[in-house]
Amino acid sequence: MNKYTFSTQSGKAYYCNSIPGFLLDNSANIVGQLVRHSFDINKEQSDAWENQISELQNRLEECQMEGDIIFEYDIVRLGKRIDVILLIRHMVFSLEFKNGKDIFTAQDAQQAEDYAIDIKNFHKESEDLYVCPILIATKAKPYPKAQSTGCYADKQIYLQRENIETLIPKISDLSEMYGDDGEIDFDKWFNSPYYPTPTIIAAAVEAYSSHNLSEIAHSEAGQENIDLCEEKLNKIIDYARANNKKCICFVTGVPGAGKTLVGLDVVAKSLDSSAELRSVYLSGNGPLVEVLREALKQSVKESNKQKKITLTKHEKAEVDASIDSLIQGSFGFKKEHAKDNNPPAEKILIFDEAQRVWNQQKMSRKHDNPIMAVSEPHLLFNIMDRNQDWAVMVCLVGLGQDIYDGEVGINEWFRCGIDDFVDWEMFYSAEIFTQTEDKTVNRSMIKNCGRCHEVPELHLKTSIRSFRADNQCQFVDCLLDNKPEEAREIYEIIHNKYPIYITRNYEQAKRWVRSQVRGSQRSGVLASSSAQRLKSEGIYVPTEIDVKNWFLAPSDDLRSSNKLEVVASEFKVQGLEIDWAIVCWDADLRRNKDNNGWEHYTFRGTKWNRRNKEEQQRYLVNSYRVLLTRARQGMVLFVPEGCDPEEDPTRNRKYYDQIYEYLVSCGIQRLTED
């Protein structure tokens, strides 16, 4: 049977063939196949396809290339299709056509490169192949600037900008330069596993638009954990609903394991369900809520623009309101429902970063309403308990990520469930006990409660944020837990795929990060909120930043993280991520005199002051844990040189030298200029 027939390739692409077969095929027949697979075809698109086919047939015939050709290949994570893929001389060429255009725009270049990045990073059969993105503005003059034909370390060739005349000669040159006589197994490549690991922002957008994350929430290493976790959550929700029960579930996981993806997926699937299954995603992380809401609103606006839909002011307000009700800040949710004793509209509440809830003392200080003068877990239990039949709370718990003073952690959730709300059943994994340092709630108390059920599947053990190295979090844990030998062993395993460097030169760090960014990838500068002596390096850590634009604005916007001008602290980036990071290390977390542990400081007035309370020390270490686990693809650590104490005792060179030497002892390579 012909391997290029749609009977075996349905859905993956609109048309595929060998290049010789494509040359023999009738162009009208090819256009017909493309049209049949498109739901909302218009004459402009049909004419564009006809032009692409005609030009490619003529030019490929002249050079007599062998290989395969694919039209409209599906890229699941981006919700897009690549115009044309050519598999030639053991290489993948990703072509993005801009028919009739006579200029090359930055936006088009970003789109073309994003497609190649997705193929390179997430398409299993392309992992070890050279992948080349090419942007074709069909009526443009030859690109006036010199184009490098070099490639990145992972074999992605630099973006090429061509017109219809220069396209095939460039492909011919590159295939001679990088290709070989090895043959790509077309069927294997075409049906390759595709393991996208979306950012939280991309996942939220996909959840809202498709009401289902199952197609994009995949990673080769972590997907099994996520699937099993969601399956258990759905069973618990079904159990609560069928038996009029009230249940609380604790989903734990290492940083970047997909906890928020799980929560978003539960909310997304409820959008197509009955009102009885209405759910809300809730977080005390203000920046996270702000960024996700804005991302959804921008996505809707862009979608309407592409579809040429113009909303009235009232319709736009309704869309914004629906997004705001789907993703809410815990402060507003609590305040709204503390006004009366009515049950909430939602039966299912997803509470992200549940370890960051406030204790009773902080709630009393922050709220005048006496109803709110209880711990945050107690108040949320109270609100959801007002449902007369059933309710479910899903608490997403980041292990080792409590960073705020006044955060009561996970203990108060269990105390409330055991002592104050005796109708609730609790479901958790054994990993939850790593978060119960407070002896008021201990393991035996939980295990002896008949309403507490241990469910191993509720723990996500594999990070999917750092899709290049799933044990990057283990490296960070060993580094912060003073285990340099173990850290060095892990570093040797991950460094080739997840580069981590260290430098004393801030400008060098910025040059390296800028050189890594491709397409729409994001980079940024991160530092601890208590890193106050980095100012001499020109690194200011503001209390407030324009967090929406830091994460979402295009690279040419001065507010964008990619400008590497605005520094974000742990409070602004927790729960979110970027691709490439500069993590700046100050003397707030420094080595002790025996170099076998950390000393913890905060800066007040004109000097460093030691943090003596154990919880304050833990908050600081966890701040660095958050900063060191934000980058999806790699990072560089910057440690200042410091100075002589006579010049400035707060920037004593000894502090920084000891930090630098310890980090190097963990295996981190020094960044050198190419």
C-alpha positions in Angstrom: 0.0 0.0 0.0 1.2 3.5 -0.8 2.6 4.9 2.5 1.6 8.5 1.4 -2.2 7.8 1.3 -4.5 9.6 3.7 -6.0 6.3 4.9 -3.0 5.9 7.2 -2.1 9.6 7.7 -5.5 11.1 8.4 -5.4 14.3 10.5 -1.7 14.8 10.6 -1.4 16.8 7.4 -3.6 17.8 4.5 -1.3 16.3 1.8 1.9 14.3 1.7 3.9 12.6 -1.0 7.4 11.8 -2.1 8.9 14.7 -4.0 8.9 12.7 -7.3 5.3 11.7 -6.6 4.4 15.4 -5.9 6.0 16.5 -9.2 3.8 14.0 -11.1 0.6 14.9 -9.3 -1.9 17.2 -10.8 -1.9 20.6 -9.0 -5.7 20.8 -9.1 -5.8 17.4 -7.4 -3.5 18.6 -4.7 -5.4 21.7 -4.1 -8.6 19.6 -3.9 -7.1 17.5 -1.2 -6.0 20.5 0.8 -9.4 22.1 0.5 -11.2 18.9 1.6 -9.3 18.9 4.8 -10.0 22.6 5.7 -13.2 23.6 7.4 -13.2 27.3 6.6 -11.4 27.6 3.3 -11.6 30.9 1.4 -10.5 31.9 -2.2 -7.4 33.7 -0.8 -6.1 30.6 0.9 -7.0 28.4 -2.1 -5.1 30.7 -4.5 -2.2 30.7 -2.1 -2.0 26.9 -2.1 -2.2 26.9 -5.9 0.7 29.3 -6.1 2.8 27.4 -3.6 2.2 24.1 -5.4 3.0 25.5 -8.9 6.1 27.3 -7.8 7.4 24.3 -5.8 6.7 21.8 -8.6 8.6 23.9 -11.1 11.6 24.6 -9.0 11.9 21.2 -7.4 11.8 19.6 -10.8 14.7 21.8 -12.0 17.0 20.6 -9.2 15.7 16.9 -9.2 15.8 16.6 -5.4 14.8 13.4 -3.7 12.9 13.3 -0.4 9.4 13.9 0.9 7.0 16.8 1.0 4.2 17.5 3.5 1.6 20.3 3.3 -0.1 21.7 6.4 1.6 19.5 9.0 -0.2 19.7 12.4 1.7 21.4 15.3 -0.6 20.6 18.3 0.9 22.8 21.0 0.7 26.0 18.9 -2.7 25.1 17.4 -1.2 25.8 14.0 -0.1 23.9 10.8 3.3 24.3 9.1 2.8 25.4 5.5 5.3 23.0 4.0 7.8 20.5 5.3 10.5 19.0 3.2 12.5 15.9 4.3 15.7 16.1 2.2 19.1 14.4 2.8 18.3 13.4 6.4 17.2 17.0 7.2 13.9 18.7 8.0 13.1 22.0 6.3 10.1 23.9 7.8 8.8 26.4 5.3 6.5 29.3 6.2 5.1 31.1 3.1 3.9 34.7 3.0 2.3 34.8 -0.4 2.4 38.1 -2.1 4.5 39.8 0.6 7.5 41.9 -0.4 9.0 42.4 3.0 10.2 40.2 5.9 8.6 41.2 9.2 9.8 40.4 12.7 6.4 38.9 13.5 6.6 36.5 10.5 10.2 35.6 11.3 9.2 34.7 14.9 6.3 32.6 13.6 8.6 30.7 11.2 11.2 30.0 13.9 8.6 29.0 16.5 7.5 26.2 14.2 11.0 24.9 13.8 11.6 25.1 17.6 8.5 23.0 18.2 9.7 20.4 15.8 13.2 20.3 17.3 12.1 20.3 20.9 9.0 18.1 21.0 8.9 16.0 17.8 10.7 12.8 18.9 12.0 11.7 15.4 13.5 15.1 14.8 15.4 15.2 18.0 18.8 14.3 16.4 18.1 15.7 12.9 19.1 19.1 11.5 16.0 21.3 11.4 16.0 24.5 9.3 13.2 27.2 9.4 12.8 29.2 6.3 10.5 32.3 5.9 9.5 32.9 2.3 8.1 36.3 1.3 7.3 35.4 -2.2 7.7 38.8 -3.8 10.5 40.2 -1.7 13.9 41.2 -3.0 16.8 39.0 -1.8 17.3 39.6 1.9 19.8 42.5 2.1 21.7 41.4 5.2 24.2 38.6 5.3 22.5 35.5 6.6 24.5 33.1 8.8 24.1 29.5 7.8 25.3 28.3 11.2 23.3 26.4 13.7 22.6 26.1 17.4 24.1 23.3 19.5 20.9 21.3 19.2 21.2 21.2 15.4 18.6 23.8 14.7 19.9 25.9 11.8 19.5 29.7 12.0 16.4 31.1 10.4 16.7 31.8 6.7 14.8 34.6 4.9 14.2 33.9 1.2 12.0 34.8 -1.7 10.5 32.3 -4.2 13.6 32.6 -6.5 16.2 32.0 -3.8 14.3 29.3 -1.8 15.4 26.1 -3.6 19.1 27.2 -4.1 19.3 27.9 -0.3 17.8 24.5 0.5 20.3 22.9 -1.9 23.2 24.7 -0.3 22.1 23.8 3.2 21.4 20.2 2.4 24.9 19.9 1.0 26.3 21.6 4.1 24.5 19.6 6.8 22.8 16.7 5.1 23.9 13.2 4.5 22.8 10.1 2.5 20.9 8.6 5.4 17.2 8.1 4.7 14.4 9.4 6.9 11.8 6.7 7.5 8.8 8.7 6.4 6.2 6.7 8.1 8.1 6.7 11.4 8.8 10.5 11.1 5.3 11.4 10.1 3.7 9.4 13.0 6.4 10.4 15.5 5.4 10.8 19.2 5.0 14.5 19.9 5.6 15.6 23.5 4.9 19.3 23.9 5.3 20.8 27.4 3.4 24.1 27.3 4.1 27.0 29.5 1.5 27.8 32.0 0.4 30.8 29.9 0.1 28.7 26.7 -1.8 26.0 28.7 -4.3 28.5 30.1 -4.9 29.9 26.6 -5.4 26.4 25.1 -7.7 25.4 28.0 -9.9 28.4 27.5 -10.1 28.1 23.7 -10.5 24.3 23.4 -11.8 23.4 26.9 -9.3 20.5 27.0 -5.6 20.4 27.7 -5.2 16.7 27.0 -3.8 17.3 23.5 -1.0 19.6 24.6 -0.3 18.7 28.2 2.2 16.0 27.2 5.8 15.3 28.1 7.5 12.0 27.6 8.7 11.8 31.2 5.8 13.3 33.1 2.7 12.5 31.2 2.0 9.2 32.9 2.1 11.0 36.3 -0.3 13.7 35.0 -2.8 11.2 33.5 -2.9 9.0 36.6 -3.4 12.1 38.8 -6.2 13.5 36.7 -7.9 10.1 36.6 -7.9 9.9 40.4 -9.2 13.5 40.7 -12.1 12.7 38.3 -13.0 9.6 40.2 -13.0 11.6 43.5 -15.2 14.3 41.9 -17.6 11.6 40.6 -17.6 10.0 44.0 -18.5 13.2 45.8 -21.2 14.0 43.3 -22.8 10.6 43.4 -22.8 10.2 47.2 -23.3 13.9 48.3 -19.9 14.0 49.8 -17.4 16.8 50.5 -13.8 16.1 49.6 -10.5 17.9 49.6 -7.6 16.6 47.5 -4.0 17.6 47.9 -1.9 17.4 44.7 1.8 17.7 45.4 4.7 17.9 43.1 8.2 19.1 42.5 8.5 22.6 40.9 7.4 22.4 37.3 5.8 19.0 37.6 2.5 20.1 36.1 0.3 20.9 39.1 -1.1 24.0 37.6 -1.7 22.2 34.3 -3.7 19.6 36.2 -5.8 22.4 37.9 -6.3 24.2 34.6 -7.4 21.0 32.9 -10.0 20.3 35.6 -11.4 23.8 35.1 -11.2 23.6 31.3 -13.2 20.4 31.1 -15.9 21.9 33.3 -16.5 24.6 30.7 -18.4 22.1 28.5 -20.2 20.5 31.5 -23.4 21.3 33.2 -23.7 24.2 35.7 -23.6 21.6 38.4 -19.9 21.0 37.6 -19.0 24.6 37.5 -15.5 25.2 38.8 -13.1 28.1 39.6 -9.3 28.3 39.5 -8.2 30.2 42.6 -4.7 31.5 43.6 -3.3 33.7 46.2 -0.5 34.4 43.7 -1.6 37.8 42.4 1.0 38.0 39.5 0.0 34.6 38.3 -3.7 35.5 38.2 -3.0 38.8 36.5 -0.8 37.3 33.8 -3.2 34.4 33.1 -6.2 36.6 32.8 -4.4 39.1 30.5 -3.1 36.2 28.3 -6.6 34.8 27.8 -8.0 38.3 27.0 -5.2 38.9 24.4 -5.8 35.4 23.0 -9.6 36.1 22.5 -8.8 39.5 20.9 -6.3 38.0 18.5 -8.7 35.1 17.6 -11.5 37.6 16.9 -9.1 39.7 14.8 -8.1 36.7 12.7 -11.8 35.7 12.2 -12.6 39.4 11.5 -15.1 39.5 14.4 -15.8 42.9 16.0 -17.2 42.8 19.5 -19.4 45.5 20.9 -18.3 47.2 24.1 -20.9 45.1 26.0 -19.8 41.8 24.4 -16.1 42.6 25.2 -17.1 43.3 28.9 -18.9 40.0 29.0 -15.9 38.1 27.7 -13.6 39.8 30.2 -16.0 39.0 33.0 -16.2 35.4 32.1 -12.4 35.1 32.2 -12.2 37.0 35.5 -14.7 34.6 37.0 -12.9 31.5 35.7 -9.5 32.6 37.1 -9.7 34.5 40.4 -7.5 35.8 43.1 -8.1 34.3 46.5 -8.3 37.7 48.1 -11.3 38.8 46.0 -13.0 35.4 46.2 -12.8 35.4 50.0 -13.9 38.9 50.4 -16.9 38.4 48.2 -18.1 35.3 49.9 -17.5 36.6 53.4 -20.3 39.2 52.9 -23.0 36.5 53.5 -23.6 32.8 54.1 -24.8 31.9 50.6 -23.1 29.0 48.9 -20.7 29.8 46.0 -21.8 29.2 42.4 -18.9 26.7 42.0 -19.0 23.1 43.2 -15.3 22.6 42.5 -12.6 24.9 43.7 -9.0 24.6 42.4 -6.6 26.3 44.8 -3.1 26.8 43.4 -0.1 27.1 45.6 -2.1 26.0 48.6 1.1 26.1 50.8 1.0 29.8 50.6 -2.2 30.3 52.7 -2.3 32.8 55.5 -2.5 32.1 59.2 -5.2 33.5 61.5 -3.0 36.4 62.7 -2.2 37.6 59.2 -5.8 37.3 58.1 -6.9 39.4 61.1 -4.4 42.1 60.2 -5.4 42.2 56.6 -9.2 42.1 56.9 -11.6 44.1 59.0 -14.5 41.7 58.6 -14.6 39.4 61.8 -15.8 36.5 59.6 -12.4 36.6 58.0 -10.5 36.6 61.3 -9.7 32.9 60.8 -7.0 31.1 58.9 -7.3 31.1 55.1 -7.9 27.3 55.0 -10.7 27.6 57.6 -12.4 30.4 55.6 -12.3 28.4 52.3 -13.6 25.3 54.0 -16.4 27.4 55.4 -17.3 28.9 52.0 -17.3 25.5 50.2 -19.1 23.8 53.1 -22.1 25.9 52.4 -23.0 23.7 49.5 -25.8 21.5 50.8 -25.1 18.4 48.7 -21.5 18.0 47.5 -18.3 20.0 46.9 -14.7 19.3 46.1 -11.6 21.4 46.7 -8.3 20.5 44.9 -5.3 22.0 46.6 -2.2 22.2 44.5 0.9 22.2 46.8 4.4 23.1 45.7 6.9 21.3 47.9 9.5 23.6 49.4 8.0 26.8 47.9 6.7 28.7 50.9 8.3 32.1 50.7 6.0 34.5 52.6 6.0 35.5 56.2 2.6 34.5 57.7 2.1 31.5 55.5 0.7 28.7 57.6 1.6 26.0 55.1 -0.2 22.7 54.6 -0.7 21.9 58.3 -3.7 24.2 58.8 -5.6 22.5 55.9 -5.4 19.2 57.7 -6.1 20.6 61.1 -9.3 22.3 59.8 -10.3 19.1 58.0 -9.8 16.9 61.0 -11.0 19.2 63.8 -13.3 21.9 62.4 -15.1 20.3 59.3 -15.8 16.7 60.2 -18.0 16.0 57.1 -15.0 16.4 54.8 -12.9 13.5 53.4 -9.3 14.2 52.7 -7.1 12.6 49.9 -3.3 13.0 49.7 -0.1 11.3 48.9 2.6 10.5 51.4 4.8 13.2 49.9 2.5 15.8 51.7 4.4 15.0 55.0 7.4 16.8 53.7 5.3 20.0 54.2 4.1 19.3 57.7 7.0 20.7 59.8 4.6 22.1 62.4 4.0 19.5 65.1 0.4 20.6 65.7 -0.4 18.3 62.8 1.7 15.1 62.6 1.7 12.1 60.4 0.0 9.8 63.0 -2.8 12.2 63.5 -3.6 12.3 59.8 -3.2 8.5 59.3 -5.4 7.7 62.3 -8.2 9.9 60.9 -10.7 7.6 59.2 -11.6 10.4 56.7 -8.0 10.7 55.5 -7.1 8.6 52.5 -3.6 8.1 51.1 -3.5 8.2 47.3 0.0 7.8 45.7 -1.2 9.1 42.3 -1.8 12.6 43.7 2.0 13.3 43.7 3.7 14.5 40.5 7.3 13.4 40.8 8.7 14.5 37.5 9.3 18.1 36.4 8.0 18.9 32.9 8.9 22.6 33.0 12.5 21.9 32.1 11.6 19.6 29.3 15.2 19.3 28.3 16.2 17.8 31.6 13.6 16.3 33.9 16.0 16.1 36.9 16.9 19.7 36.9 14.9 20.2 40.1 17.0 17.5 41.8 20.1 19.4 40.9 18.7 22.6 42.5 17.7 20.7 45.6 21.1 19.2 46.0 22.8 22.6 45.5 20.6 24.2 48.1 20.7 21.3 50.5 24.5 21.5 50.7 25.2 18.3 48.7 27.8 19.5 46.2 29.0 16.0 45.2 25.5 14.8 44.3 24.8 18.1 42.5 27.9 17.7 40.4 26.8 14.2 39.4 23.4 15.4 38.2 25.0 18.4 36.5 27.1 16.1 34.3 23.9 14.3 33.3 21.8 17.4 32.4 24.3 20.0 31.2 24.4 19.1 27.6 20.6 19.4 27.2 20.0 22.0 30.0 22.9 24.4 30.0 23.8 26.0 33.3 26.7 28.4 33.6 28.2 30.8 36.1 29.9 34.1 35.6 31.2 37.2 37.5 30.5 39.4 34.5 26.9 40.7 34.3 27.2 42.0 30.7 28.6 38.6 29.7 25.6 36.9 31.2 23.2 39.1 29.3 25.1 38.5 26.0 24.8 34.7 26.5 21.1 34.8 27.3 20.3 37.0 24.3 22.2 34.6 22.1 20.1 31.7 23.2 16.6 33.2 22.6 14.9 32.1 19.4 11.4 32.9 18.1 9.0 33.9 20.8 11.0 32.4 23.6 11.4 34.6 26.7 14.4 35.4 28.8 14.6 37.5 32.0 16.7 38.6 35.0 15.7 37.2 38.3 17.0 38.0 41.8 15.9 37.5 45.4 13.7 40.3 46.9 16.3 40.7 49.6 19.2 41.0 47.1 19.7 44.7 47.9 23.4 45.0 47.4 23.3 44.2 43.7 22.6 47.9 43.0 26.2 48.6 42.4 26.0 46.2 39.4 23.0 48.2 38.1 20.6 45.5 39.3 17.6 46.9 41.1 15.0 44.6 42.5 11.8 46.6 42.7 8.9 45.7 44.9 6.4 46.1 42.1 6.8 45.5 38.3 4.4 45.6 35.4 4.1 41.8 35.6 1.7 41.4 32.7 4.0 43.1 30.2 7.1 41.5 31.8 5.7 38.1 30.7 3.6 39.0 27.7 4.9 42.1 25.9 6.9 41.6 22.7 10.7 41.8 22.8 10.8 45.3 21.5 8.7 46.6 24.4 10.8 48.2 27.1 8.6 46.5 29.7 9.3 43.0 28.3 11.4 40.5 30.3 13.4 40.0 27.1 14.9 43.5 27.4 16.8 42.3 30.5 16.2 45.6 32.2 13.5 45.0 34.7 14.4 42.5 37.4 11.7 40.1 38.8 11.8 38.7 42.3 10.5 35.3 43.5 7.2 37.0 44.4 6.6 37.9 40.8 7.6 34.7 39.1 6.5 31.9 41.4 4.1 29.7 39.4 5.2 31.1 36.1 8.3 30.5 33.9 10.6 31.8 31.2 12.8 29.9 28.8 16.2 31.4 29.7 17.2 33.1 32.9 19.9 35.2 34.5 19.7 34.3 38.2 21.6 37.0 40.3 23.0 35.8 43.6 23.6 38.3 46.4 25.1 38.0 49.9 21.7 37.5 51.5 22.3 33.7 51.1 26.0 33.1 51.7 28.3 30.3 52.8 29.2 29.8 56.5 32.8 29.8 57.7 33.1 26.0 57.4 31.6 26.1 53.9 29.2 23.3 54.8 26.0 25.3 55.0 24.2 28.6 54.4 24.0 31.8 56.4 20.8 33.8 56.0 20.6 37.6 56.0 18.3 40.4 55.2 19.4 44.0 54.5 18.0 46.8 56.6 19.2 50.4 56.7 23.0 50.2 56.1 23.9 46.7 56.9 23.1 43.0 56.6 21.2 41.5 59.6 21.2 37.8 60.3 17.9 35.9 60.0 17.7 33.9 63.2 14.2 32.4 63.0 14.1 29.0 61.3 11.1 29.8 59.2 12.7 33.0 58.0 15.8 31.0 56.9 13.5 28.5 55.1 11.7 31.3 53.3 15.0 32.6 52.0 16.3 29.3 50.8 12.9 28.6 49.1 13.2 32.0 47.4 16.3 30.9 45.7 14.7 27.5 45.0 11.9 29.4 43.1 14.4 31.5 41.2 16.5 28.5 40.2 13.5 26.5 38.9 11.9 29.2 36.6 13.9 28.6 33.4 12.6 25.9 31.0 15.7 25.6 28.8 18.8 27.0 30.7 20.2 29.6 32.9 23.4 31.5 33.9 24.1 32.4 37.5 25.7 35.8 38.1 27.7 36.3 41.3 29.3 39.8 41.7 33.0 40.3 42.3 32.3 42.3 45.5 35.0 44.7 46.8 37.4 45.2 49.7 35.5 45.6 53.0 37.3 48.9 53.6 35.5 50.2 50.5 32.1 48.7 51.3 31.6 46.1 54.0 28.2 45.2 52.7 29.8 44.0 49.5 32.7 42.2 51.0 34.5 40.2 48.3 34.8 37.2 50.6 31.0 36.7 50.7 30.8 36.5 46.9 34.0 34.5 46.4 32.7 31.8 48.8 29.3 31.7 47.1 31.0 31.4 43.7 33.4 28.7 44.7 30.7 26.7 46.3 28.6 26.9 43.1 31.6 25.9 41.0 32.1 22.9 43.3 28.5 21.8 42.4 29.9 21.3 38.9 28.6 24.5 37.3 30.9 25.5 34.4 32.3 28.9 34.0 30.8 30.9 31.1 33.5 31.7 28.6 33.3 34.0 25.5 33.0 32.2 22.2 
